[in-house]
Amino acid sequence: MNQIFSMFEYLQSPVWVFDIHQKRILWANSASLPLWDAESQDALLARDLQRDMSLAVSAVLEGYLPRFEQGETIKTWWTFAPNGAFKKALCHFSGIPLPDGSLGMLVHVIAEESGLRHELALSSGANLSLLFAASGDLISSNNTFAHEFGDQLPDLNSFLGDAKLAQEWIDTARQGRPFSTKRLCWTGKSHYWFTIEGMWLDDKQLLLLDMVNISQKKEEQNKEKYNAEHDYLTGLLNRRGITHAIIQHQPSLHAYSLLFLDIDGFKLINDTYGHAVGDKLLRAIAIRLQEALRFKGLLARFGGDEFIIQIEHRNISDPTRFAQQLIKALNRPFHLKEVGELSIGCSIGTSQYPQDAKDIETLITQADMAMHRAKLRGRNRSHHFSPDMADALYRKMTLRHHLTLALETEAFELYYQPIVDMKSHKLKGFEALIRWHDEELGHVSPAEFIPLAEETGQIVPLGKWVLKTACQQLALWREKYNKHFIMSVNLSRAQLQSSLAPSVEALLIQHQIPPSRLALELTESTMLQDYDEAKQCLEDLASLGLELYLDDFGTGYSSLSQLQDLPISTVKLDQSFVQGEHKGSQAIIEATRAICEKLNLKVVAEGVETLAQLQYLQKCRFDYCQGYYLGRPMPAYEHEARHFSLQNTIPGTKYYY
């Protein structure tokens, strides 16, 4: 016998041959002795292992034989109890022919638990076995099960907590159908998660459950799932968590509302006090929202300063009123130790299931749209979704895509509207106005795509194209017709950067345009943000010798001090006053002319559409006029075909260049 297995003697890890039928070790190498606490190989081989072996363990081992006959090998954690001391080892079991022609089990210990920390999630629960009678009564458990969970388990019904399922397991196994499952079970002491393989032992008429305790692994998985579905900062559900929760309960859900809440002005708090204070404020907001919700719905932090709330109508019947309560709750000052009291507002958008949509992602998108509508209408309020918002968003997304394509191909055109000198009766020049005709969308109004370009940042390359094209046209008219017009070009706030003046200067040099022949227009609202930076940019432009116009005067926020402080040469009075028929409009027209005269500023009247308007402005001694009565915006070739003539003139007066 020793000669047959002597090739395993020199392995450094424990190896032995076990006779499953006789329940004894036939041969073992020297490395096995410490594991078994044996003084010699003879002492180990003489041990009666069957004496302390439970029926459950015996059944498990006998169940290995058919698998060995199929050439299968088994890797598992196994528990030994030499001299009453429990030891765990990761073992490799395989079949090996014995001298008498039967099949034995070759055991190769890969590593003991004390020296191996890999796969410990399995080691803590491997080698657990239970034997149940056909009645469901527990017949035997192995020592490992008894050691870890005690001996209080009476039967299969108690183990599963379900008498019907217990009978199904017994019936299934008796029909020769082994099964495998994962389940939370009662051990007589507590509940644990197990992977369970069940089979029927025909010779003993017993149900054998071979199990692994996966509670630790399950706990880790639950922790991973929790972390994946919760916000680390506030402890609330995150987007994934609330989406999963709603989808999971969707079939049983009653009508509910989804609220999309965004904190107004949160970025300013972050920028002013730092992200640490911002994080503390978010935690305080989360607590206040939880207090307002009072377990009547789900609350999640969607990301950043945005929150999602789901409320069933059976719990909160008036979502609009509840939204107002949330706004009121968040309007109360927050006290933070580092900065004292902080006041915030919030905007809320709502959508309803199933009226507005039946899937959570669409409902979130709809509530988000409604929230942005609430912001547009003044913030610190709520708004409910309506289908027109979806249409508007689709239109906006479509426009943005087509605008990107148009910028790549420069698929725009400039129209030029005449500006007339009221004193010399001459055509002073033109205002360059961008036009866009898309093959799919048709004519797109500047009132629609300019604000979108400003929102997306596309206004900078777009404005650069307008400036370049207008200068090219101005130079062409000079060279071809000897016309020395002044070209007026609109600027966006985003263009007022330190690089603007050098790029404009380069265009003037490239096209040989005198600086006084180029005018740049900016609106009053342009000056609201970063006033000092904008002022420096305008001073750099003015130093080149350009004309600077203040456009849409009277509709924005400029003050008289700004008119004095900025290098403005001309004011353009908004068309709403020119076209107004009440006395208030006339008073503003006359006051604007008087103020500009005192400040030595020239004035352009926009929107002149009738002869009466033109005559009144002439009476008020306006410097320049512009409007449909004098000339509509037209492409360059049409002005050339008309020889730069105007649409109409004042009777007895001929306007020409």
BELLIN-V391502 format. One line per field, one symbol per residue. ss: DSSP state (@ for helix, = for strand, . for the rest). phi: phi as a letter, one per 40 degrees, with the letter a starting at -180 (. if undefined). A space follows every 10 residues. Layout:
ss: ???
phi: ???
This chain:
ss: .@@@@@@@.. ....=====. ...=====.@ @@@@@@.... @@@@@...@@ @@..@@@@@@ @@@@@@@@@. ...======= .@@@..==== =======... ..======== ==@@@....@ @@@....=== ===...==== =.@@@@@@@. ....=@@@@@ ..@@@@@@@@ @@@@....== ======.... ========== =....===== ===.@@@@@@ @@@@@@@@@= ......=.@@ @@@@@@@@.@ @@...===== ====.@@@@@ @@@.@@@@@@ @@@@@@@@@@ @@@...==== ===..===== ==......@@ @@@@@@@@@@ @..===...= ==..====== ===......@ @@@@@@@@@@ @@@@@@.... .===..@@@@ @@@@@@@@@@ @@@@@@@@@. ..======== =....===== ========.. .===.@@@@@ @@@@@@..@@ @@@@@@@@@@ @@@@@@@@@@ @....===== ..@@@..@@@ @@@@@@@@@@ @...@@@=== ===@@@@... @@@@@@@@@@ @@....==== ===......@ @@@@@....= ===.@@@@.. ..@@@@@@@@ @@@@@@@@.. .====..... @@@@@@@@@. ...==..... ...==@@@@@ @......... .....=.
phi: .cccbccccc ccccaabbcc ccfaccaacc ccdcccfbca cccccccccc dbcccccdcc ccccdccccc gcbbbacbbb bcfgccbbac bbbacaccdc gcbbbcbbcc acdcbbbcgc ccccbcgbbb bbcccgccca bcccccccbg bcccacdccc gacccdcccc cccccgbcba abacbcchba cacbcbbbac cccbfbcbbb bbcbdccccc ccccccccbb cccbgcdbdc ccccccccbd dbccdabbbb bbccgcdccd ccbgcccdcc cccccdcccc cccfgcabba ccifbbbbbb bccccbcbcc cccccccccc ccdbbbdcbg cbbbbabbbb bbbbdcabbc ccccccccdc ccccccchgf abaccbdccc cccccccccc ccccccccbf cbabbbbcbb ccccfbccib bcbcbbbcdc cgcbcdcccc dcccccgccc cccccdcccc cccccccccc bfcbcbbbbc bcdcccbccc dcccdccccc bfbcdccbbb bbcccdcccf dccccccccc ccccgccbbb cfchbbbcbc ccccccccba bbcccccccc bcccccccdc cccccccccg bcbbccgcbb cccccccccc gccbbaiccc iccacdcccc ccfgcccabc dgbbcac
